[in-house]
């Protein structure tokens, strides 16, 4: 059902926002650091998890797929709302964290490609 997709999306979003705020506090930046990305990764993980404890039936999976597709516009709206100036005023730490994240993400592309190709 679409309702389960909304519930899963809400859980992932709230968890991501909480963890992003926590990460921001840990590195000394008064902003949400990566909460949207954490939420997106958590949604991907939760939608694709396969075990007996958390199994999604076909009807629920269609709701999750619908909201996964809707998540990108939601992410754009949420990212526009974030206080970018607070992150920039965090100084070099915010800049270094952003650059390192992009570099590590680019370095993970070949690794992920090999993992997918192996299956």
HUVEN-V454151 format. One record per backbone hydrogen bond with DSSP energy under -0.5 kcal/mol. CO is the residue of the C=O (numbers start at 1). NH is the residue of the N-H. E is the energy in kcal/mol with one decimal. If there is no record, write none. Layout:
BEGIN
CO	NH	E
CO	NH	E
END
This chain:
BEGIN
1	5	-1.2
2	6	-2.0
3	7	-2.4
4	8	-2.6
5	9	-2.4
6	10	-2.8
7	11	-2.4
8	12	-2.5
9	13	-2.7
10	14	-2.8
11	15	-2.4
12	16	-2.6
13	17	-2.7
14	18	-2.3
15	19	-2.7
16	20	-2.6
17	21	-2.4
18	22	-2.4
19	23	-2.7
20	24	-2.2
20	33	-2.0
21	25	-2.2
22	26	-2.2
23	27	-1.9
24	28	-0.6
24	29	-2.9
25	28	-0.5
29	31	-2.0
31	33	-0.6
32	34	-0.8
34	38	-2.6
35	39	-2.3
36	40	-2.3
37	41	-2.7
38	42	-2.6
39	43	-2.3
40	44	-2.3
41	45	-2.6
42	46	-3.1
43	47	-2.3
44	48	-1.2
45	49	-0.8
54	51	-0.5
55	57	-0.5
57	61	-2.7
58	62	-1.7
59	63	-1.3
60	64	-2.4
61	65	-2.8
62	66	-2.1
63	67	-2.2
64	68	-2.2
65	69	-2.0
66	70	-1.6
67	71	-0.8
69	72	-0.5
70	74	-1.4
71	75	-3.0
72	76	-2.3
73	77	-2.1
74	78	-2.5
75	79	-3.0
76	80	-1.9
77	81	-1.0
78	82	-1.0
82	84	-1.4
83	87	-1.2
84	88	-2.5
85	89	-2.3
87	90	-0.9
88	91	-1.7
90	93	-0.6
91	94	-0.6
91	95	-1.1
92	96	-3.1
93	97	-2.5
94	98	-2.0
95	99	-2.5
96	100	-2.8
97	101	-1.9
98	102	-2.0
99	103	-2.4
100	104	-2.8
101	105	-2.2
102	106	-2.3
103	107	-2.1
104	108	-1.4
105	109	-0.6
106	109	-0.8
106	110	-0.5
107	111	-0.6
108	112	-2.9
109	113	-2.3
110	114	-2.3
111	115	-1.9
112	116	-2.3
113	117	-2.7
114	118	-1.8
115	119	-1.0
END
